Amino acid sequence: MRLFIAAVGRLKQGPEREVAESYRKRVQTTGRQLGWRELEIIEIRESRAQDVERRRLEEAIALANVIPADAIVVALDQEGESLDSAALAGLLRRWRAEDRAAVGFIIGGADGLGHSLFDRAKLRLAFGKATWPHQLVRIMLLEQLYRAATILNGHPYHRA
C-alpha cells in the first residue's frame, strides 16, 4: 500500500523540515514490515489569488490532480473526527487488508481545504479543535503514522 501526504505549502529548511524528515524516514522503515511502500510527500504551491474562495479552489484543483483515482483520501480538517492512535492504526490495518492501492492524507493551506476534497474524503481527521499551522500538522501527522506503524508491528514506542 502506498502512503502519501499532499500538502499545500512547503516546509522551508530548518527544524520543522528536519523533524518531518526524521518521522518520514521512520514511517518508511517501520512501514516496510507492514507492506507499506515509500511514504511520499507532495508539496503544492500556495495560491496567490486575492479571494479566499478562489485560493481554496485553485489549491483543491492542484491537490486533486496528485491524488490517484483509487486512493483512499483522508482530509485533515479542524472539524473532522478525532481518533486515538490505536484507531488510526486500525484503519490503516483494515485498508491494507482490503488491498487498497493508496492512502493519501491531504493538508490544506492557510484557508483550509476546498469542499470538493471533503466530498472525496473517506475520513475527515482532526488533531483537536485548535487551529494548527499546516507545517505542524504535517509533523503531527507523520508522528501519528509512525506511531500507527509501531502499534501494528508491536513495537514498544507506543504506550497507551
C-alpha positions as CSV (number, residue, x, y, z in Angstrom):
1,M,0.0,0.0,0.0
2,R,1.3,3.4,-0.9
3,L,1.1,6.2,1.6
4,F,1.3,9.8,0.6
5,I,0.8,13.2,2.1
6,A,-0.2,16.0,-0.2
7,A,0.1,19.4,1.4
8,V,-0.3,23.0,0.4
9,G,2.9,24.9,1.2
10,R,6.5,23.9,1.5
11,L,8.5,23.3,4.6
12,K,11.5,25.6,4.5
13,Q,14.9,24.5,5.6
14,G,15.1,24.4,9.4
15,P,13.9,22.5,12.5
16,E,10.4,21.7,11.2
17,R,11.8,20.2,8.0
18,E,14.3,18.2,10.0
19,V,11.7,16.8,12.3
20,A,9.3,16.0,9.5
21,E,12.0,14.2,7.5
22,S,13.1,12.2,10.6
23,Y,9.5,10.9,11.1
24,R,9.1,10.3,7.3
25,K,12.1,8.0,7.4
26,R,10.8,6.2,10.5
27,V,7.5,5.6,8.8
28,Q,9.2,4.2,5.8
29,T,11.5,1.9,7.7
30,T,8.8,0.6,10.1
31,G,6.1,0.5,7.4
32,R,8.1,-1.7,5.1
33,Q,7.4,-4.6,7.5
34,L,3.7,-3.9,7.1
35,G,3.8,-3.9,3.3
36,W,3.7,-0.1,3.1
37,R,5.7,1.3,0.2
38,E,7.6,4.6,0.4
39,L,5.9,7.5,2.1
40,E,5.8,10.3,-0.5
41,I,5.4,13.9,0.4
42,I,3.9,16.1,-2.3
43,E,4.0,19.8,-1.8
44,I,1.6,22.1,-3.7
45,R,2.3,25.7,-4.1
46,E,0.0,28.1,-2.2
47,S,-2.4,30.0,-4.5
48,R,-1.7,33.7,-4.9
49,A,-5.3,34.5,-5.6
50,Q,-6.7,37.5,-3.7
51,D,-10.1,35.9,-2.9
52,V,-10.2,33.2,-0.2
53,E,-12.7,31.0,-2.1
54,R,-10.6,31.3,-5.3
55,R,-7.4,30.3,-3.3
56,R,-9.2,27.3,-1.9
57,L,-10.5,26.3,-5.3
58,E,-7.1,26.6,-7.0
59,E,-5.4,24.7,-4.2
60,A,-8.1,22.0,-4.3
61,I,-7.6,21.5,-8.0
62,A,-3.8,21.2,-7.6
63,L,-4.3,18.7,-4.8
64,A,-6.9,16.7,-6.7
65,N,-4.5,16.4,-9.6
66,V,-2.0,14.4,-7.5
67,I,-4.5,12.1,-5.9
68,P,-4.8,8.7,-7.7
69,A,-8.4,7.8,-8.6
70,D,-8.3,4.7,-6.5
71,A,-6.8,6.2,-3.4
72,I,-8.5,6.5,0.0
73,V,-8.5,10.1,0.9
74,V,-8.1,11.4,4.5
75,A,-8.6,15.1,4.7
76,L,-7.1,16.9,7.7
77,D,-9.8,19.2,9.0
78,Q,-10.3,21.0,12.3
79,E,-13.9,20.0,12.2
80,G,-13.1,16.3,11.5
81,E,-13.1,13.3,13.7
82,S,-10.5,13.0,16.5
83,L,-9.1,9.4,16.5
84,D,-6.8,8.0,19.1
85,S,-3.6,6.4,17.7
86,A,-4.8,2.8,18.0
87,A,-8.0,3.7,16.0
88,L,-5.8,5.2,13.2
89,A,-3.6,2.2,13.2
90,G,-6.7,0.0,12.9
91,L,-7.9,1.9,9.9
92,L,-4.6,1.6,8.2
93,R,-4.6,-2.2,9.0
94,R,-8.1,-2.6,7.5
95,W,-7.2,-0.6,4.4
96,R,-4.1,-2.7,3.9
97,A,-6.1,-5.9,4.4
98,E,-8.6,-4.7,1.8
99,D,-5.6,-4.4,-0.6
100,R,-6.1,-0.7,-1.1
101,A,-3.5,0.7,-3.5
102,A,-3.0,4.0,-1.8
103,V,-4.0,6.1,1.2
104,G,-3.5,9.9,0.8
105,F,-3.6,12.4,3.7
106,I,-4.4,15.9,2.5
107,I,-3.4,19.0,4.3
108,G,-4.8,22.4,3.1
109,G,-3.2,25.8,3.2
110,A,-3.9,28.7,5.5
111,D,-7.5,29.0,4.3
112,G,-8.3,25.3,4.7
113,L,-9.4,22.7,2.1
114,G,-11.8,23.2,-0.8
115,H,-15.2,21.5,-0.4
116,S,-14.6,19.2,-3.3
117,L,-11.8,17.4,-1.4
118,F,-14.1,16.9,1.6
119,D,-16.6,15.2,-0.7
120,R,-13.9,12.8,-1.9
121,A,-12.6,12.1,1.6
122,K,-13.3,8.7,3.3
123,L,-12.3,10.3,6.6
124,R,-12.0,13.9,7.9
125,L,-9.3,13.7,10.6
126,A,-8.8,16.4,13.3
127,F,-5.9,16.9,15.7
128,G,-8.3,18.6,18.2
129,K,-10.3,21.8,17.9
130,A,-7.3,24.1,18.0
131,T,-6.1,25.8,14.8
132,W,-2.6,24.5,13.9
133,P,-0.1,25.8,11.3
134,H,0.0,23.4,8.4
135,Q,3.7,22.8,9.0
136,L,3.0,21.5,12.5
137,V,0.0,19.5,11.2
138,R,2.4,17.7,8.8
139,I,4.8,16.9,11.6
140,M,1.9,15.7,13.9
141,L,0.5,13.5,11.1
142,L,3.9,12.0,10.4
143,E,4.4,11.2,14.0
144,Q,0.9,9.6,14.2
145,L,1.7,7.5,11.1
146,Y,4.9,6.3,12.7
147,R,3.1,5.6,15.9
148,A,0.5,3.6,14.0
149,A,3.2,1.6,12.3
150,T,4.8,0.8,15.7
151,I,1.4,-0.3,17.1
152,L,0.8,-2.6,14.1
153,N,4.4,-4.0,14.5
154,G,4.1,-4.5,18.3
155,H,7.0,-2.1,18.9
156,P,7.2,-0.5,22.3
157,Y,7.3,3.1,21.0
158,H,3.5,3.3,21.7
159,R,2.5,3.1,25.2
160,A,-1.2,3.7,25.9
